[in-house]
Amino acid sequence: MIRVVVVDDEALARSGFPMVLNASDGIEVVATAQGAQAADVVRRELPDVVPLDIRMPDVDGLTAPRSGASGFLLKDAEPEQLAQLVRTLAAGGVVVSPKASRALLRSHPAAGAPRDADVSRVGFLSDRERDVLVLVAEGLSNADIGTRIHLSAGTVKDHVSSILAKLRVSSRGQAALLAERAGLLTHNDDNTARDNGR
């Protein structure tokens, strides 16, 4: 069972998200909280996933990437997508949809947007590391990445560690944001579209 704590200052979100998620197999919302209560509730409940609002008056959701957040969701995500996104996060994947990334960077550029110097570090990655980074940003686990590009999960883990070190970030979510800002995900979407068109 995936344990979830929903953090949001809007009562509608605190009631709506649990209704959707509790109706999904294998997911249980164990608590909801407003921003100021979030830290205590999370420490008490020890959830697997914590959906939280980016902007709240008494706590800045943008501190989450600095704390190792694995993804960003928008509140207008389709209900049928929400449970799958939570499962992806619980499995160690990264969820950073292009729409969510653009909203994040637009709403709080100073805190959310990597500086040009940060983005330039993507140039230090090898071609294989770039491939791995794109798949990390797509939300794939190390095992799934290995299957996709024919590497062992251990080798993928080594690549991910190298990527985090070269990009000077501490989480897969931060690396995914840099990949999006550097245009790697847009390029990959174009390739995917061409592949699907064959």
N, CA, C and O atoms as a DFTB+ gen file, in Angstrom:
792 C
 N C O
     1  1       0.843      -1.198       0.000
     2  2       0.000       0.000       0.000
     3  2       0.881       1.252       0.000
     4  3       1.767       1.387       0.844
     5  1       0.641       2.160      -0.937
     6  2       1.380       3.420      -1.017
     7  2       0.702       4.429      -0.101
     8  3      -0.466       4.766      -0.292
     9  1       1.431       4.901       0.882
    10  2       0.886       5.869       1.849
    11  2       1.147       7.288       1.353
    12  3       2.266       7.634       0.975
    13  1       0.091       8.104       1.362
    14  2       0.170       9.454       0.800
    15  2      -0.310      10.467       1.838
    16  3      -1.303      10.236       2.527
    17  1       0.397      11.584       1.945
    18  2      -0.068      12.750       2.700
    19  2      -0.222      13.897       1.709
    20  3       0.735      14.261       1.026
    21  1      -1.416      14.464       1.629
    22  2      -1.681      15.580       0.728
    23  2      -1.505      16.887       1.489
    24  3      -2.122      17.089       2.535
    25  1      -0.660      17.778       0.964
    26  2      -0.399      19.068       1.610
    27  2      -0.868      20.184       0.690
    28  3      -0.348      20.340      -0.415
    29  1      -1.848      20.960       1.139
    30  2      -2.372      22.062       0.328
    31  2      -3.158      22.991       1.227
    32  3      -3.817      22.537       2.162
    33  1      -3.099      24.289       0.959
    34  2      -3.861      25.240       1.753
    35  2      -5.319      25.347       1.308
    36  3      -6.134      25.943       2.014
    37  1      -5.658      24.781       0.153
    38  2      -7.040      24.825      -0.323
    39  2      -7.808      23.601       0.153
    40  3      -7.393      22.464      -0.075
    41  1      -8.943      23.851       0.823
    42  2      -9.752      22.751       1.348
    43  2     -10.229      21.823       0.243
    44  3     -10.332      20.613       0.444
    45  1     -10.522      22.391      -0.933
    46  2     -11.002      21.576      -2.048
    47  2      -9.961      20.540      -2.470
    48  3     -10.295      19.387      -2.743
    49  1      -8.706      20.960      -2.520
    50  2      -7.636      20.023      -2.877
    51  2      -7.452      18.970      -1.790
    52  3      -7.217      17.799      -2.087
    53  1      -7.561      19.389      -0.527
    54  2      -7.379      18.443       0.576
    55  2      -8.499      17.411       0.645
    56  3      -8.316      16.333       1.209
    57  1      -9.656      17.736       0.073
    58  2     -10.751      16.762       0.051
    59  2     -10.815      16.019      -1.278
    60  3     -11.142      14.833      -1.313
    61  1     -10.506      16.712      -2.371
    62  2     -10.625      16.106      -3.696
    63  2      -9.550      15.078      -3.994
    64  3      -9.849      13.992      -4.489
    65  1      -8.282      15.415      -3.693
    66  2      -7.193      14.482      -3.961
    67  2      -7.399      13.143      -3.241
    68  3      -7.250      12.092      -3.865
    69  1      -7.740      13.153      -1.933
    70  2      -7.959      11.876      -1.254
    71  2      -9.081      11.054      -1.876
    72  3      -8.970       9.830      -1.954
    73  1     -10.167      11.701      -2.324
    74  2     -11.270      10.969      -2.943
    75  2     -10.790      10.206      -4.170
    76  3     -11.133       9.041      -4.371
    77  1      -9.987      10.891      -4.991
    78  2      -9.483      10.259      -6.215
    79  2      -8.495       9.148      -5.883
    80  3      -8.585       8.043      -6.419
    81  1      -7.559       9.449      -5.001
    82  2      -6.487       8.486      -4.719
    83  2      -6.978       7.287      -3.925
    84  3      -6.547       6.163      -4.187
    85  1      -7.864       7.495      -2.964
    86  2      -8.369       6.372      -2.161
    87  2      -9.218       5.410      -2.984
    88  3      -9.407       4.256      -2.599
    89  1      -9.731       5.888      -4.122
    90  2     -10.510       5.019      -5.006
    91  2      -9.610       4.155      -5.888
    92  3     -10.097       3.299      -6.626
    93  1      -8.312       4.377      -5.811
    94  2      -7.356       3.637      -6.634
    95  2      -6.751       2.489      -5.843
    96  3      -6.447       2.635      -4.659
    97  1      -6.580       1.354      -6.494
    98  2      -6.003       0.186      -5.835
    99  2      -4.573       0.465      -5.378
   100  3      -3.761       1.009      -6.127
   101  1      -4.285       0.083      -4.144
   102  2      -2.916       0.147      -3.652
   103  2      -2.467       1.506      -3.166
   104  3      -1.285       1.691      -2.874
   105  1      -3.383       2.473      -3.071
   106  2      -3.031       3.821      -2.609
   107  2      -3.947       4.204      -1.460
   108  3      -5.158       4.000      -1.537
   109  1      -3.383       4.754      -0.402
   110  2      -4.166       5.221       0.741
   111  2      -3.668       6.593       1.186
   112  3      -2.490       6.757       1.503
   113  1      -4.560       7.572       1.209
   114  2      -4.225       8.888       1.759
   115  2      -4.389       8.789       3.267
   116  3      -5.506       8.666       3.769
   117  1      -3.279       8.841       3.987
   118  2      -3.311       8.630       5.432
   119  2      -3.538       9.924       6.204
   120  3      -3.883       9.891       7.385
   121  1      -3.346      11.069       5.538
   122  2      -3.558      12.354       6.213
   123  2      -3.525      13.472       5.185
   124  3      -2.990      13.309       4.088
   125  1      -4.101      14.605       5.552
   126  2      -3.965      15.835       4.782
   127  2      -3.498      16.925       5.736
   128  3      -3.684      16.822       6.948
   129  1      -2.895      17.960       5.187
   130  2      -2.382      19.027       6.045
   131  2      -2.281      20.321       5.276
   132  3      -2.129      20.320       4.055
   133  1      -2.366      21.433       5.998
   134  2      -2.036      22.729       5.431
   135  2      -0.533      22.924       5.583
   136  3       0.136      22.179       6.299
   137  1      -0.013      23.942       4.895
   138  2       1.426      24.138       4.838
   139  2       2.131      24.133       6.175
   140  3       3.146      23.456       6.338
   141  1       1.609      24.877       7.137
   142  2       2.290      25.017       8.422
   143  2       2.345      23.709       9.191
   144  3       3.255      23.497       9.993
   145  1       1.370      22.822       8.954
   146  2       1.323      21.556       9.683
   147  2       2.108      20.453       8.984
   148  3       2.342      19.388       9.557
   149  1       2.510      20.712       7.757
   150  2       3.015      19.639       6.897
   151  2       4.174      18.864       7.510
   152  3       4.156      17.633       7.532
   153  1       5.175      19.571       8.005
   154  2       6.369      18.887       8.504
   155  2       6.030      17.924       9.631
   156  3       6.518      16.794       9.649
   157  1       5.193      18.361      10.577
   158  2       4.823      17.497      11.704
   159  2       4.030      16.282      11.240
   160  3       4.253      15.165      11.706
   161  1       3.092      16.518      10.304
   162  2       2.263      15.414       9.812
   163  2       3.105      14.396       9.062
   164  3       2.922      13.191       9.234
   165  1       4.027      14.872       8.230
   166  2       4.883      13.965       7.474
   167  2       5.784      13.159       8.407
   168  3       5.978      11.961       8.205
   169  1       6.327      13.813       9.420
   170  2       7.171      13.087      10.385
   171  2       6.366      12.018      11.120
   172  3       6.880      10.940      11.418
   173  1       5.111      12.322      11.408
   174  2       4.277      11.375      12.149
   175  2       3.826      10.198      11.279
   176  3       3.844       9.048      11.718
   177  1       3.423      10.497      10.050
   178  2       2.823       9.470       9.196
   179  2       3.829       8.702       8.342
   180  3       3.545       7.585       7.911
   181  1       5.008       9.291       8.091
   182  2       6.043       8.665       7.255
   183  2       5.462       8.150       5.928
   184  3       5.530       6.955       5.642
   185  1       4.894       9.055       5.123
   186  2       4.284       8.635       3.858
   187  2       5.329       8.299       2.806
   188  3       6.503       8.646       2.940
   189  1       4.881       7.619       1.757
   190  2       5.739       7.310       0.617
   191  2       5.765       8.462      -0.381
   192  3       6.778       8.699      -1.040
   193  1       4.647       9.176      -0.488
   194  2       4.510      10.272      -1.452
   195  2       3.782      11.427      -0.774
   196  3       2.830      11.216      -0.022
   197  1       4.239      12.662      -1.049
   198  2       3.603      13.856      -0.481
   199  2       3.319      14.859      -1.595
   200  3       4.189      15.669      -1.918
   201  1       2.116      14.828      -2.197
   202  2       1.758      15.900      -3.133
   203  2       1.588      17.197      -2.343
   204  3       0.871      17.230      -1.344
   205  1       2.250      18.266      -2.796
   206  2       2.101      19.544      -2.095
   207  2       2.023      20.677      -3.101
   208  3       2.471      20.556      -4.242
   209  1       1.441      21.785      -2.649
   210  2       1.280      22.953      -3.499
   211  2       2.612      23.682      -3.597
   212  3       3.364      23.755      -2.625
   213  1       2.899      24.224      -4.785
   214  2       4.146      24.960      -4.980
   215  2       4.160      26.243      -4.166
   216  3       5.179      26.604      -3.576
   217  1       3.000      26.944      -4.135
   218  2       2.950      28.229      -3.435
   219  2       1.890      28.186      -2.351
   220  3       0.703      28.020      -2.629
   221  1       2.338      28.340      -1.100
   222  2       1.433      28.428       0.032
   223  2       1.888      29.594       0.894
   224  3       3.084      29.876       0.962
   225  1       0.952      30.284       1.559
   226  2       1.326      31.494       2.282
   227  2       2.278      31.296       3.446
   228  3       3.077      32.182       3.750
   229  1       2.203      30.126       4.115
   230  2       3.030      29.958       5.305
   231  2       4.161      28.955       5.146
   232  3       4.878      28.668       6.105
   233  1       4.326      28.420       3.941
   234  2       5.474      27.552       3.666
   235  2       5.703      27.557       2.166
   236  3       4.756      27.554       1.380
   237  1       6.964      27.564       1.782
   238  2       7.295      27.634       0.366
   239  2       7.492      26.238      -0.192
   240  3       8.480      25.574       0.122
   241  1       6.553      25.786      -1.023
   242  2       6.665      24.462      -1.621
   243  2       7.885      24.313      -2.497
   244  3       8.290      23.194      -2.813
   245  1       8.479      25.428      -2.896
   246  2       9.671      25.357      -3.744
   247  2      10.903      24.917      -2.971
   248  3      11.943      24.648      -3.573
   249  1      10.804      24.837      -1.638
   250  2      11.930      24.266      -0.892
   251  2      11.985      22.762      -1.103
   252  3      13.002      22.138      -0.802
   253  1      10.915      22.167      -1.613
   254  2      10.887      20.722      -1.814
   255  2      11.992      20.215      -2.736
   256  3      12.626      19.209      -2.419
   257  1      12.255      20.899      -3.906
   258  2      13.339      20.396      -4.755
   259  2      14.679      20.393      -4.042
   260  3      15.526      19.535      -4.291
   261  1      14.868      21.381      -3.133
   262  2      16.125      21.408      -2.397
   263  2      16.182      20.257      -1.398
   264  3      17.256      19.930      -0.893
   265  1      15.033      19.638      -1.108
   266  2      14.971      18.558      -0.134
   267  2      14.841      17.200      -0.798
   268  3      14.589      16.198      -0.129
   269  1      15.011      17.162      -2.117
   270  2      14.978      15.885      -2.810
   271  2      13.638      15.508      -3.386
   272  3      13.366      14.321      -3.567
   273  1      12.781      16.481      -3.685
   274  2      11.488      16.153      -4.287
   275  2      11.702      15.444      -5.613
   276  3      12.646      15.736      -6.347
   277  1      10.806      14.505      -5.908
   278  2      10.939      13.723      -7.135
   279  2      10.053      14.209      -8.261
   280  3      10.129      13.684      -9.372
   281  1       9.218      15.196      -8.005
   282  2       8.374      15.634      -9.102
   283  2       7.487      16.809      -8.764
   284  3       7.381      17.235      -7.614
   285  1       6.857      17.314      -9.797
   286  2       5.931      18.419      -9.672
   287  2       4.674      18.089     -10.457
   288  3       4.749      17.705     -11.624
   289  1       3.515      18.238      -9.820
   290  2       2.241      18.009     -10.477
   291  2       1.452      19.304     -10.468
   292  3       1.604      20.129      -9.567
   293  1       0.618      19.478     -11.466
   294  2      -0.313      20.590     -11.464
   295  2      -1.671      20.097     -10.995
   296  3      -2.016      18.928     -11.174
   297  1      -2.449      21.009     -10.385
   298  2      -3.731      20.596      -9.841
   299  2      -4.727      20.210     -10.924
   300  3      -5.722      19.543     -10.640
   301  1      -4.469      20.623     -12.168
   302  2      -5.414      20.276     -13.228
   303  2      -5.058      18.951     -13.904
   304  3      -5.566      18.642     -14.982
   305  1      -4.171      18.161     -13.257
   306  2      -3.874      16.831     -13.789
   307  2      -5.161      16.018     -13.819
   308  3      -5.986      16.117     -12.911
   309  1      -5.331      15.218     -14.861
   310  2      -6.527      14.397     -14.986
   311  2      -6.588      13.391     -13.837
   312  3      -5.563      12.817     -13.467
   313  1      -7.788      13.169     -13.262
   314  2      -7.903      12.231     -12.132
   315  2      -7.323      10.860     -12.419
   316  3      -6.693      10.255     -11.552
   317  1      -7.536      10.357     -13.654
   318  2      -7.023       9.028     -13.967
   319  2      -5.500       9.015     -14.045
   320  3      -4.880       7.959     -13.917
   321  1      -4.891      10.189     -14.255
   322  2      -3.435      10.271     -14.296
   323  2      -2.839      10.355     -12.891
   324  3      -1.710       9.919     -12.664
   325  1      -3.591      10.910     -11.965
   326  2      -3.058      11.210     -10.642
   327  2      -2.540       9.955      -9.937
   328  3      -1.437       9.956      -9.390
   329  1      -3.338       8.888      -9.951
   330  2      -2.923       7.657      -9.276
   331  2      -1.670       7.082      -9.923
   332  3      -0.776       6.610      -9.221
   333  1      -1.593       7.116     -11.256
   334  2      -0.414       6.579     -11.936
   335  2       0.823       7.393     -11.613
   336  3       1.906       6.833     -11.443
   337  1       0.675       8.722     -11.526
   338  2       1.808       9.580     -11.179
   339  2       2.299       9.290      -9.767
   340  3       3.503       9.263      -9.514
   341  1       1.361       9.074      -8.850
   342  2       1.734       8.733      -7.473
   343  2       2.474       7.398      -7.447
   344  3       3.454       7.248      -6.718
   345  1       2.011       6.426      -8.239
   346  2       2.695       5.126      -8.293
   347  2       4.105       5.275      -8.852
   348  3       5.041       4.630      -8.379
   349  1       4.249       6.128      -9.862
   350  2       5.570       6.371     -10.446
   351  2       6.529       6.931      -9.408
   352  3       7.672       6.486      -9.303
   353  1       6.057       7.910      -8.640
   354  2       6.890       8.513      -7.603
   355  2       7.244       7.494      -6.528
   356  3       8.389       7.433      -6.079
   357  1       6.264       6.694      -6.113
   358  2       6.507       5.709      -5.056
   359  2       7.515       4.658      -5.502
   360  3       8.234       4.093      -4.678
   361  1       7.567       4.395      -6.806
   362  2       8.501       3.401      -7.336
   363  2       9.890       3.976      -7.574
   364  3      10.786       3.268      -8.034
   365  1      10.073       5.262      -7.260
   366  2      11.388       5.868      -7.429
   367  2      11.552       6.632      -8.717
   368  3      12.644       7.108      -9.028
   369  1      10.465       6.755      -9.477
   370  2      10.519       7.517     -10.715
   371  2      10.426       9.010     -10.454
   372  3      10.228       9.448      -9.321
   373  1      10.571       9.776     -11.515
   374  2      10.509      11.232     -11.439
   375  2       9.338      11.713     -12.272
   376  3       9.144      11.261     -13.401
   377  1       8.556      12.632     -11.717
   378  2       7.420      13.188     -12.445
   379  2       7.624      14.684     -12.597
   380  3       7.449      15.437     -11.640
   381  1       7.991      15.116     -13.785
   382  2       8.114      16.535     -14.073
   383  2       7.546      16.744     -15.473
   384  3       8.282      16.711     -16.459
   385  1       6.242      16.958     -15.553
   386  2       5.652      17.174     -16.868
   387  2       6.129      18.515     -17.407
   388  3       6.351      19.441     -16.627
   389  1       6.292      18.643     -18.733
   390  2       6.711      19.929     -19.298
   391  2       5.817      21.078     -18.853
   392  3       6.306      22.173     -18.579
   393  1       4.513      20.838     -18.780
   394  2       3.585      21.889     -18.362
   395  2       3.857      22.309     -16.923
   396  3       3.843      23.497     -16.601
   397  1       4.109      21.314     -16.051
   398  2       4.411      21.634     -14.653
   399  2       5.729      22.367     -14.527
   400  3       5.852      23.291     -13.723
   401  1       6.719      21.966     -15.314
   402  2       8.020      22.636     -15.272
   403  2       7.898      24.089     -15.697
   404  3       8.463      24.980     -15.062
   405  1       7.152      24.327     -16.783
   406  2       6.987      25.709     -17.245
   407  2       6.275      26.551     -16.192
   408  3       6.641      27.703     -15.958
   409  1       5.257      25.971     -15.558
   410  2       4.527      26.706     -14.521
   411  2       5.431      27.008     -13.339
   412  3       5.377      28.101     -12.774
   413  1       6.260      26.047     -12.966
   414  2       7.190      26.233     -11.851
   415  2       8.171      27.354     -12.135
   416  3       8.368      28.241     -11.305
   417  1       8.787      27.314     -13.313
   418  2       9.799      28.309     -13.652
   419  2       9.184      29.682     -13.810
   420  3       9.794      30.689     -13.451
   421  1       7.959      29.725     -14.355
   422  2       7.290      31.001     -14.582
   423  2       6.831      31.631     -13.272
   424  3       6.899      32.849     -13.106
   425  1       6.358      30.788     -12.329
   426  2       5.772      31.312     -11.106
   427  2       6.817      31.767     -10.099
   428  3       6.539      32.627      -9.263
   429  1       8.019      31.197     -10.171
   430  2       9.038      31.532      -9.173
   431  2      10.418      31.359      -9.790
   432  3      11.178      30.493      -9.358
   433  1      10.758      32.167     -10.792
   434  2      11.984      31.927     -11.545
   435  2      13.251      31.960     -10.714
   436  3      14.168      31.182     -10.974
   437  1      13.331      32.827      -9.729
   438  2      14.577      32.950      -8.969
   439  2      14.889      31.673      -8.199
   440  3      16.042      31.251      -8.115
   441  1      13.829      31.052      -7.629
   442  2      14.059      29.859      -6.829
   443  2      13.990      28.591      -7.651
   444  3      14.707      27.629      -7.373
   445  1      13.126      28.580      -8.671
   446  2      12.893      27.342      -9.387
   447  2      13.742      27.156     -10.608
   448  3      14.023      26.017     -10.981
   449  1      14.165      28.220     -11.251
   450  2      14.865      28.093     -12.526
   451  2      16.369      27.979     -12.323
   452  3      16.968      28.807     -11.636
   453  1      16.970      26.981     -12.903
   454  2      18.429      26.889     -12.832
   455  2      19.079      28.059     -13.552
   456  3      18.569      28.528     -14.570
   457  1      20.182      28.522     -13.036
   458  2      20.918      29.587     -13.702
   459  2      21.574      29.038     -14.958
   460  3      21.724      27.826     -15.112
   461  1      21.969      29.947     -15.865
   462  2      22.638      29.514     -17.091
   463  2      23.853      28.657     -16.777
   464  3      24.135      27.686     -17.480
   465  1      24.574      29.017     -15.717
   466  2      25.751      28.235     -15.330
   467  2      25.362      26.820     -14.942
   468  3      26.096      25.872     -15.219
   469  1      24.189      26.674     -14.290
   470  2      23.714      25.345     -13.918
   471  2      23.398      24.528     -15.170
   472  3      23.792      23.368     -15.288
   473  1      22.674      25.159     -16.106
   474  2      22.288      24.474     -17.335
   475  2      23.525      24.070     -18.136
   476  3      23.542      23.008     -18.760
   477  1      24.555      24.911     -18.120
   478  2      25.754      24.624     -18.915
   479  2      26.442      23.344     -18.466
   480  3      27.195      22.749     -19.237
   481  1      26.199      22.907     -17.230
   482  2      26.827      21.681     -16.736
   483  2      26.323      20.449     -17.485
   484  3      26.975      19.404     -17.484
   485  1      25.169      20.576     -18.118
   486  2      24.675      19.461     -18.926
   487  2      25.690      19.108     -20.011
   488  3      25.778      17.956     -20.434
   489  1      26.461      20.110     -20.461
   490  2      27.482      19.886     -21.471
   491  2      28.616      18.994     -21.000
   492  3      29.374      18.477     -21.821
   493  1      28.750      18.800     -19.680
   494  2      29.794      17.931     -19.147
   495  2      29.410      16.458     -19.222
   496  3      30.251      15.587     -19.002
   497  1      28.146      16.172     -19.531
   498  2      27.682      14.791     -19.546
   499  2      28.105      14.084     -20.835
   500  3      28.166      14.700     -21.899
   501  1      28.389      12.809     -20.728
   502  2      28.661      12.007     -21.918
   503  2      27.338      11.761     -22.651
   504  3      26.261      12.018     -22.112
   505  1      27.433      11.268     -23.870
   506  2      26.213      10.972     -24.632
   507  2      25.350       9.955     -23.900
   508  3      24.127      10.095     -23.858
   509  1      25.974       8.934     -23.324
   510  2      25.222       7.917     -22.588
   511  2      24.545       8.512     -21.366
   512  3      23.404       8.173     -21.054
   513  1      25.257       9.410     -20.664
   514  2      24.670      10.053     -19.487
   515  2      23.494      10.936     -19.872
   516  3      22.513      11.021     -19.133
   517  1      23.585      11.598     -21.028
   518  2      22.446      12.394     -21.495
   519  2      21.240      11.501     -21.762
   520  3      20.108      11.847     -21.422
   521  1      21.499      10.338     -22.381
   522  2      20.413       9.391     -22.636
   523  2      19.745       8.976     -21.327
   524  3      18.518       8.932     -21.229
   525  1      20.566       8.675     -20.330
   526  2      20.045       8.256     -19.028
   527  2      19.268       9.403     -18.375
   528  3      18.205       9.184     -17.795
   529  1      19.799      10.620     -18.469
   530  2      19.134      11.778     -17.867
   531  2      17.744      11.987     -18.459
   532  3      16.790      12.252     -17.727
   533  1      17.626      11.870     -19.768
   534  2      16.321      12.041     -20.409
   535  2      15.331      11.002     -19.888
   536  3      14.169      11.323     -19.639
   537  1      15.779       9.767     -19.723
   538  2      14.893       8.716     -19.236
   539  2      14.562       8.895     -17.753
   540  3      13.463       8.558     -17.312
   541  1      15.515       9.427     -16.991
   542  2      15.237       9.783     -15.598
   543  2      14.116      10.821     -15.559
   544  3      13.181      10.710     -14.766
   545  1      14.221      11.821     -16.418
   546  2      13.221      12.887     -16.467
   547  2      11.858      12.389     -16.931
   548  3      10.834      13.000     -16.627
   549  1      11.846      11.286     -17.662
   550  2      10.582      10.681     -18.087
   551  2       9.925       9.899     -16.958
   552  3       8.784       9.455     -17.087
   553  1      10.645       9.730     -15.852
   554  2      10.081       9.047     -14.699
   555  2      10.403       7.576     -14.606
   556  3       9.807       6.868     -13.794
   557  1      11.338       7.091     -15.421
   558  2      11.680       5.668     -15.401
   559  2      12.576       5.332     -14.216
   560  3      13.420       6.132     -13.813
   561  1      12.383       4.145     -13.669
   562  2      13.266       3.649     -12.614
   563  2      14.579       3.197     -13.236
   564  3      14.694       3.098     -14.458
   565  1      15.572       2.923     -12.389
   566  2      16.860       2.451     -12.909
   567  2      16.693       1.150     -13.694
   568  3      17.321       0.962     -14.736
   569  1      15.843       0.256     -13.187
   570  2      15.627      -1.015     -13.875
   571  2      14.990      -0.802     -15.242
   572  3      15.374      -1.438     -16.223
   573  1      14.009       0.102     -15.297
   574  2      13.335       0.368     -16.572
   575  2      14.281       1.041     -17.567
   576  3      14.250       0.743     -18.761
   577  1      15.125       1.953     -17.066
   578  2      16.114       2.599     -17.933
   579  2      17.062       1.549     -18.497
   580  3      17.382       1.564     -19.686
   581  1      17.513       0.628     -17.626
   582  2      18.418      -0.424     -18.069
   583  2      17.803      -1.268     -19.169
   584  3      18.468      -1.612     -20.146
   585  1      16.526      -1.599     -19.006
   586  2      15.831      -2.384     -20.030
   587  2      15.747      -1.618     -21.342
   588  3      15.929      -2.183     -22.421
   589  1      15.467      -0.315     -21.232
   590  2      15.288       0.512     -22.428
   591  2      16.586       0.633     -23.229
   592  3      16.562       0.578     -24.459
   593  1      17.728       0.799     -22.535
   594  2      18.976       1.034     -23.267
   595  2      19.991      -0.085     -23.072
   596  3      21.182       0.087     -23.330
   597  1      19.502      -1.237     -22.613
   598  2      20.308      -2.462     -22.554
   599  2      21.524      -2.344     -21.637
   600  3      22.649      -2.662     -22.020
   601  1      21.263      -1.875     -20.410
   602  2      22.301      -1.813     -19.388
   603  2      21.768      -2.461     -18.119
   604  3      20.555      -2.555     -17.930
   605  1      22.666      -2.907     -17.250
   606  2      22.224      -3.444     -15.959
   607  2      21.756      -2.295     -15.070
   608  3      22.169      -1.150     -15.248
   609  1      20.887      -2.618     -14.106
   610  2      20.398      -1.588     -13.184
   611  2      21.557      -0.967     -12.412
   612  3      21.540       0.226     -12.110
   613  1      22.573      -1.787     -12.091
   614  2      23.744      -1.267     -11.377
   615  2      24.518      -0.257     -12.195
   616  3      24.980       0.753     -11.664
   617  1      24.667      -0.520     -13.497
   618  2      25.367       0.421     -14.379
   619  2      24.572       1.718     -14.492
   620  3      25.143       2.809     -14.489
   621  1      23.239       1.588     -14.592
   622  2      22.401       2.790     -14.656
   623  2      22.552       3.597     -13.370
   624  3      22.650       4.823     -13.409
   625  1      22.570       2.908     -12.235
   626  2      22.731       3.605     -10.950
   627  2      24.037       4.388     -10.924
   628  3      24.083       5.516     -10.434
   629  1      25.110       3.776     -11.460
   630  2      26.401       4.470     -11.526
   631  2      26.301       5.716     -12.412
   632  3      26.836       6.772     -12.077
   633  1      25.608       5.574     -13.546
   634  2      25.426       6.724     -14.435
   635  2      24.643       7.837     -13.732
   636  3      24.992       9.012     -13.841
   637  1      23.590       7.460     -13.018
   638  2      22.776       8.471     -12.321
   639  2      23.611       9.191     -11.267
   640  3      23.520      10.410     -11.125
   641  1      24.421       8.439     -10.529
   642  2      25.293       9.069      -9.523
   643  2      26.253      10.052     -10.176
   644  3      26.483      11.144      -9.655
   645  1      26.817       9.659     -11.327
   646  2      27.729      10.533     -12.058
   647  2      27.009      11.782     -12.555
   648  3      27.551      12.886     -12.494
   649  1      25.786      11.600     -13.046
   650  2      24.989      12.729     -13.537
   651  2      24.729      13.730     -12.422
   652  3      24.913      14.933     -12.606
   653  1      24.298      13.231     -11.257
   654  2      24.019      14.125     -10.123
   655  2      25.280      14.879      -9.710
   656  3      25.224      16.065      -9.385
   657  1      26.418      14.184      -9.724
   658  2      27.674      14.836      -9.334
   659  2      28.072      15.909     -10.344
   660  3      28.448      17.017      -9.960
   661  1      27.988      15.581     -11.636
   662  2      28.385      16.550     -12.666
   663  2      27.458      17.757     -12.708
   664  3      27.898      18.879     -12.960
   665  1      26.164      17.519     -12.459
   666  2      25.202      18.632     -12.485
   667  2      25.166      19.387     -11.160
   668  3      24.547      20.446     -11.052
   669  1      25.838      18.828     -10.153
   670  2      25.875      19.431      -8.810
   671  2      24.475      19.574      -8.229
   672  3      24.115      20.622      -7.693
   673  1      23.690      18.504      -8.342
   674  2      22.355      18.470      -7.744
   675  2      22.276      17.247      -6.846
   676  3      23.119      16.354      -6.928
   677  1      21.256      17.207      -5.984
   678  2      21.178      16.129      -4.997
   679  2      20.013      15.183      -5.229
   680  3      19.853      14.215      -4.486
   681  1      19.192      15.442      -6.249
   682  2      18.047      14.562      -6.467
   683  2      17.758      14.392      -7.949
   684  3      18.183      15.197      -8.778
   685  1      17.028      13.332      -8.264
   686  2      16.618      13.078      -9.645
   687  2      15.676      14.176     -10.130
   688  3      15.692      14.536     -11.307
   689  1      14.861      14.704      -9.229
   690  2      13.944      15.783      -9.609
   691  2      14.674      17.035     -10.062
   692  3      14.289      17.665     -11.047
   693  1      15.730      17.394      -9.338
   694  2      16.525      18.561      -9.727
   695  2      17.208      18.328     -11.065
   696  3      17.278      19.230     -11.900
   697  1      17.713      17.110     -11.267
   698  2      18.351      16.789     -12.544
   699  2      17.339      16.879     -13.684
   700  3      17.666      17.353     -14.771
   701  1      16.113      16.424     -13.435
   702  2      15.070      16.485     -14.455
   703  2      14.737      17.928     -14.826
   704  3      14.498      18.236     -15.994
   705  1      14.722      18.809     -13.828
   706  2      14.465      20.229     -14.109
   707  2      15.558      20.817     -14.998
   708  3      15.274      21.570     -15.929
   709  1      16.813      20.465     -14.702
   710  2      17.915      20.952     -15.535
   711  2      17.800      20.412     -16.960
   712  3      18.060      21.129     -17.926
   713  1      17.407      19.141     -17.082
   714  2      17.235      18.551     -18.416
   715  2      16.161      19.298     -19.199
   716  3      16.321      19.562     -20.390
   717  1      15.076      19.634     -18.527
   718  2      13.982      20.354     -19.194
   719  2      14.435      21.753     -19.600
   720  3      14.134      22.214     -20.700
   721  1      15.164      22.427     -18.703
   722  2      15.624      23.791     -18.970
   723  2      16.653      23.807     -20.104
   724  3      16.733      24.768     -20.869
   725  1      17.433      22.737     -20.200
   726  2      18.461      22.657     -21.243
   727  2      17.885      22.221     -22.588
   728  3      18.608      22.161     -23.582
   729  1      16.596      21.919     -22.625
   730  2      15.957      21.551     -23.887
   731  2      16.067      20.089     -24.254
   732  3      15.678      19.703     -25.356
   733  1      16.593      19.256     -23.349
   734  2      16.752      17.839     -23.673
   735  2      15.418      17.130     -23.802
   736  3      15.282      16.218     -24.617
   737  1      14.431      17.531     -23.013
   738  2      13.149      16.833     -23.043
   739  2      12.346      17.205     -24.271
   740  3      11.648      16.360     -24.831
   741  1      12.433      18.466     -24.704
   742  2      11.754      18.887     -25.922
   743  2      12.309      18.142     -27.114
   744  3      11.563      17.680     -27.978
   745  1      13.641      18.030     -27.154
   746  2      14.307      17.299     -28.243
   747  2      13.857      15.851     -28.251
   748  3      13.605      15.272     -29.308
   749  1      13.756      15.266     -27.051
   750  2      13.356      13.873     -26.972
   751  2      11.909      13.681     -27.409
   752  3      11.583      12.684     -28.054
   753  1      11.023      14.644     -27.056
   754  2       9.615      14.570     -27.480
   755  2       9.527      14.578     -28.988
   756  3       8.732      13.837     -29.566
   757  1      10.346      15.419     -29.650
   758  2      10.327      15.483     -31.099
   759  2      10.739      14.138     -31.692
   760  3      10.128      13.657     -32.646
   761  1      11.784      13.535     -31.116
   762  2      12.237      12.231     -31.611
   763  2      11.170      11.170     -31.432
   764  3      10.951      10.331     -32.305
   765  1      10.489      11.224     -30.247
   766  2       9.441      10.248     -29.975
   767  2       8.314      10.382     -30.971
   768  3       7.779       9.387     -31.460
   769  1       7.949      11.641     -31.275
   770  2       6.874      11.876     -32.228
   771  2       7.242      11.332     -33.591
   772  3       6.400      10.749     -34.274
   773  1       8.506      11.518     -34.002
   774  2       8.938      11.006     -35.297
   775  2       8.920       9.468     -35.293
   776  3       8.512       8.836     -36.268
   777  1       9.375       8.878     -34.161
   778  2       9.386       7.429     -34.087
   779  2       7.981       6.846     -34.162
   780  3       7.750       5.821     -34.803
   781  1       7.037       7.528     -33.487
   782  2       5.663       7.037     -33.473
   783  2       5.000       7.200     -34.841
   784  3       4.027       6.518     -35.161
   785  1       5.544       8.112     -35.633
   786  2       4.973       8.369     -36.938
   787  2       5.428       7.398     -38.007
   788  3       4.913       7.387     -39.124
   789  1       6.421       6.570     -37.636
   790  2       6.942       5.636     -38.637
   791  2       5.963       4.489     -38.872
   792  3       6.233       3.603     -39.683
